[in-house]
């Protein structure tokens, strides 16, 4: 079973990366 906190961290990281790539 995956750690919900870890999944949340990956989700936030993915959003940050997508945001950075979008602005640049």
N, C-alpha and C positions, 0 to 999 in steps of 0.2 A: 504493500500500500504506500503510495507516494505521500510525502509530507505536504499537507495543505499550505503550510507557511512557505515551503520551498517552491510550490507551484505558484503561489502569489508573487514570490520574488521574481520568478522567471517571467510571469505576465507583465510585471512592472518594468523589468529590464527590456523586454521585447517592445513595449510601448515607447520607452525612452529611445531605444535604437531606431525604431521606425520614425519617431519624431525628429531625431537628428538627421536621418537620411532624407526626410521630407524637406526640412528647411535648407539642407545643403544639396 
